[in-house]
Amino acid sequence: MGASTPLNIRLPRFTREVLEDNLNEGYWLEAPDIDGDGRPDLVGHGLYLGELYWYRNPDWQRRLVADGFHMPIGAHWGDISGNGHPDVVVCYELYGPGGRIDDPDPRGGKIDWIENTGGPDYEARWKRHYIGRETAMHRLRLGHFTQTRKLELMALPTVGARHVHALVPVVLFSPGGDVRQPWDKRVIDGTHFRMIHGVEIQKNPLPGHGHLDSILLATEEGVTWLHYDEREHRFTTTRVGSGEQERFDQTGFKGSGDVGAGRIGNDPHAYVVATEPFHGNTVAAYVKERPGTPVAEATWRRIVLDVFGDPNELGEGPSHQIVCADFDNDGDDEFLVALRGPYPWQGVFYYKVLDIAAGVFTKWRVSSDSAARIAIADFDGDGRLDFATIAYKVDKYFLAEDAKLCLFHNAIEEAAGRS
């Protein structure tokens, strides 16, 4: 597609399948292949029951993985044990008695990984292993950030321990000889970021560093790439944009809330998109002044694409996540925005680039169900990416009505048309 407007657009169409109705709670969702049958499954949880479940593809029967967590928040997955099966890592005990981010538990922020041993144990409770802790722990990403021999865990609190707008430490946990023992911990950045919410794992954009992972952050400072420079043996940052800065006096929030990066043609990081600010109501795109410029050399231009309603009495809007992927198989990434609600600012919106040089996008609503998180995978094996959503239903915070776990099967090829 490149920089020109396409003559043909494959119109988005997704067939909805309700996997679980009347959810007691909902917050997190991932799509690993738990049982190794080549079909992505789902792993999800809410905050207050302390239970983690996986849903087996294709019957989507719910199975309990582990329980007894106090307020599990962010999670990720990867083969930590090295047995070929994806394990789950989760952080918990973020909140204090008030149940809000401005009241973190000073003894909380704990991180466990839950071991998937495979075989008949798929049906049993999995074994928990403690990794470490940091107050207000909120987001986790497993990857190869400084080396490729073993998985490392990038761990990011959401707020400072002393104040909601205090500096936040970015922590890297590395396993020792025995992954089932607590991991080594080091703070890799403690001077750049406040109020971290969105964290997206990406290939390291520095030239010659594509074998490593990096993270794209949405924080009070806006959108920033955090990457390891092997030549300098340290983590460095690349600033993309400052996010939403105009309503801080009214809402108490600024910067960016969640973030993703999309491919156009041969450029894997052609644009960056963000929901802004924290739990915000704004969708913004960052496009390069010169398309194709490497990330570290690029100058980015911010374009507001949408504003979904007004902030509520807490200063918050409906957005919670944004993800980029190629749904129509044309080689360019589209992106999805998850809105928790209430309706009409609820569901999932699908955006497509029409002209990257001009920063022109178009959008469609593809779901009206409350969406806290989106999990992307080819769930039915037809060669097209599908997506699943879990409703945002968190006691004392936001309770979606008619909360569901839904799968949306990609039917875009059947809906091919002209713009």
N, C-alpha and C positions, 0 to 999 in steps of 0.2 A: 504494500500500500504506500509506504514511504511518506513523502510530504504532501502528496496531492490528494484531493478528495476522491474516494472510490466511486466508480460507476455503479457497483453492485454492493448491497449490504445484505448479509444473511440475518433476517429478523429474528430476535431472540424468542424462543418458545421453550417452556419447560413444563413437564407433566408432574403434578404434585402427588406425592404419596405420603400419607400421614403414618409415621412409624409408631408414635406413641401420643395418645391424647390425654388431656387433663393432667399435665405434669404437676407434681407437687412443688417442684422448683426447677430452675434452669439457669445455666450460665455458660459452661464451657463445652467445647466440642472439638474432637480431633478425628482423623480418619486413617489409622494404621491398619495393616493386615494382621490382625491378632493371631489367627489360627493358621496362617501360612498357606492358604488355599488359592492364593493369587487374586482374591477379591477383597477390596478395602472394606473394613468394618468401621464401626463408630465407637468412640469412647467419649462419655460425657458425664457431667456432674453439675450440681448446684452448690450452694454455699453452706446451708444450715443443717442438712441431714447428715453430712459427713460421709456420704456414700459415693463410690465411683463405679460406674457400670460400663460394660461393653455390649454392643448390639451386633449380633452375628449376621452377616450378609449370606444368603438372601432372605432368611426368614425373619430377621431383625428381632429375634427373641432377646430380651434383656437378661444379662447375667451380672451378678455382683462380683466386682474385682476385689474391692477392699472397702472397709468402713472404719469408723472410729476416728476420722479426721475432724478436727475442729475448724470449720470454715475453710475448706479447700478452695483455692482461688485459681491461679494460672497453672497450666500443665503443658507438657510436650511429650514426645516419645522418640525412642531410638533403641538400638540394640546395645544396651550397656553391658550385659553379661557376656556378650560375644557368642551366644548360642544360636544366633540366626533368627530369634524371635524378638519383636519389638516390645520393649519395656516402657513403662509410663513413669514420668517424673512429675511431681506435684508439690506446690507450696501451700502452706496453710497457717492459720492463726495470724492473719493480718490485723484484724480489728480488735480493739479493746472493748470494754463493756458498752460503749456507745454505739457500736456497730457501724462506724463511719471511718472514712479514710483519714479524717483529721484527728483520729483517736487510735493510733496503732498500738498494738500490744507490745510493750518493750521487751517481753520475753518470747515473742512469737516470731513469725517469719521463717518457720521451719521448712525444710525441704527433704522429702523422701523420694526414693525411686522404688517402684513396685515391680517385682521380678516375674516375668512371663517365662515359665519353664517349658511350656508347650505340652504336647501329649494330653493325657487325661486331665492334667491340672488346669486345662482351659476352663473346666467347669468348677474348679475349687477357688477358694480365696488365694490371692497371690501374696507372696511374702514381701513385707516392707523393709527397706534399708535406709538408714538415716544418712544424709549427705552433709548437712550443716544448716546454718541459719543466718539471717540478717533482718533486722527490724523492718517491718512493712514490706516484706517480700511479696511480689505481685505477678511478675512475668518471668518465664524461663524459656531458654532456647538451647537445645543440645546441638553441637556442631564441632567442626574442626577449626578453631579460631586462630591458634598459634602453631599447630602442627597437625599431621594427618595420621598419627599412630593410634590415637585413642580419642574417644569422645570427651569433650569438655562441656561444662555447663555455664552458659552466660545467665546470670541471675540479677534481676533488676527490681529493687523496691520501687514503690510508687511515690512515696513522700519521704521527707526527712524525718528522722526520729524525734527531733525537737519541735518541728513546726511543719505545717503542710507545704510551705513554700521554701523550706530549707534545702540545701544541696543534698543530692541523693548519691550514694556510692554505687557504682557499677562493679559487680563482683564476678570473678571467674573462679569456678570450682573445678579442680582437676583430680581424678582418681589416682591413688597410689597403686601399689602392687595388688591390693585386694579391693575390688570395686564395692564390696559389701561392707567395708569399713568407712567411717567418715572421710570425706574428700578434703584435699588441701584447698585452702581459700586464700585469695588475694584480691585486694581492691585495685582495679585497673584504671578507674577514673573516679575522682571525687570532687572535681572542680568545675564541671561543665553543665550539669543537668539538674533541673528541678522538676518535680511532679512528672515522672515518667509514666506513661500509660500504654502506648502502643509500641510493640517491638516486632520487627519482621526480619527473619533470617534471609540473607542474600549472599551470593558469591562475592568475595572480596573484589571491589572495583579497581583497586590499585593495579597498575600495569605489572604483569608477571606474578600476580598473586591470586589468580583464578582458582588455584587448588585449595584455597582457604575459604572459610565462611566469614561473614561479617554481619553486623546488625544495623538496621535502619531504625532510628528511634523517633518517636513522637513525644515531645516533652514541652514544658513551659517555654523553652527557648525556640520551639518550632520543630523543624525536621533536620536531623543530623545523621550522617553516616559515621559509624564507629568501626574502625578496621585496624588490623594488625599489620605493621610495616616490618617485614623480615629484615630489611637492610638496617633499620634503626633499632630493631629489637624492642619495639614499644607500640602501644596502641595510639593511633592518631585519629583525627576527626576531619570530616568534610561537611561544611554547612550547605544545606540546600535552601532553606527559607525560614523565616521567623514566625510563620503561622498567623493566626488571628490575634490582633493586638488592640483592637479598638473598643472592646466592651468590658475590659477588666474591672473598671470601677463599678459596673452594674452587676457583673456575674461572679467576679472573684477568680476567673480563669482566663488564661491566655495561652498562645502557642498552638500546639497540635495535640490531637487525641489518639489517632491511629493512622497507620501509614502503609503504603505499598509502592512497589516500583514495577513498571510495565515495559515489555519489549515491543519495539517497532522494527520490523525487518531484522537487520544484523546488529542493532543496538539493544543489548539486553537491559539497559537502564535508560531508555529513551525519555521516560517521564516518571514523575513521582506524584502520587495522589495522597491526600490526607483528609481525614475528618478533623474539624477544628472548632473550638479548642478542646480541652478535656470534656468528654461526654457532650460534645458540642452539637451545633445545628448547621454547620457550614461544611460543604464539600469543596475542596480546592485542588487544583492541578498545578504542578510545577513543571514547566517545559523549558528545554534548553534554548538559549538565544541562538545558538548555532547547533542544529540537530546533528547528532553523531559525535559531538565532542565528548571525550572521556569525562567521567564523573568528577575527578579531582580537578579538572581544568574548566569545568562548565560554569557558566553564569545562568542562573535559573530565574524564570519569570513566573510569578504567582498569578493564577487566574481563578476567580471564584466561579464555580459551576452552579452551585445551588445553595439555598438557605432554607432548611426545613423547619418552619415554625419559629416561635419565639422561645427563649429560655424560660424554664419553669421557676418556681419560687426558690429553688436551690441554685439557680443560675445555670442549669443544665439543659441541654437539648437531647434529641432522641438517638444520635448516632453512637455506635459502639465499635464497629470494625469495618475495615476496607481491605479487599483482596484483589490481586491482579492475576489473570490467567487467560489463556487462549481458548475460549469456548467454541468459536466457530471454525477453528482449524485453518485460519487464513495466514498464520505466521505472526500475527500481531496480537498483543494482549488487550483484552477488555478488562473492566474491573466492576466489582460488586460492592455496594454499600449496605451494611446491616443497620437497620433502624429498630430500636426496641419498642417504640411507641410513645404515647398512645396514637391510635389512628386519627388522621390520615398519615401521620409521620411514623409509619410502622411498616415493616416488611423489608424487601430487598429491591434495590434499583440497580439496573444493568447499564453501564456506560460504555460507549465505543468511540474511539478516536476517528474523526473524519479528516482532520488535517493537523498533523502534529506541529508543523512549523507555525501555523496560525493559532494553535491551541484551541481547536474547535472539536467539541465532543457532542454526542447525542445520547439520550437515555430513554429507558423503558422501565416501568415497574414490572417485576417478574414474580413477586410474592407480596402478599398482604399479611403474612403471619409475623408476629413479633420475632425479631432476630437479635440475639445477643452475640452469637458467634456463627461463622460460616466455615464448614469443612468442605474442601474441594477434592474430588477424585473421580475416576471413571468407575462408578459403582456397579454398572450393569455390563461392563466389558464390551461396549459397542464402539470404542475408539473416540468417544466424545466425553469431555469433562462434565460431570454433574456437580450439584452442590447440595449440601444438607444444612439445616438451620436448627438451632435450639432457642426457645423463647427466653427472654430475660425475665426471670421470676425470682427475685431476691427479697426475702422478708426484711422489713424495716428500710427498704431502699426503693425498689420499683417492682411492682407486681403486674406482669402482663396478664391481660384477660384471655381466657381460652388458650392457655399455654400448650404448645405442641412441639414435638420433635418431627421434622418433616424432611423428606428427600425430594429433590426436584430433578427429574430425569431430563437430560438434554435432548430436545427435538428440533434443534436449530436447522439442520439440513432439510427437514421436511417443510420448513417455513421460509425457504430461500425466496427472496423477492428483490425488487429494484427500489432504490431510494427515490 
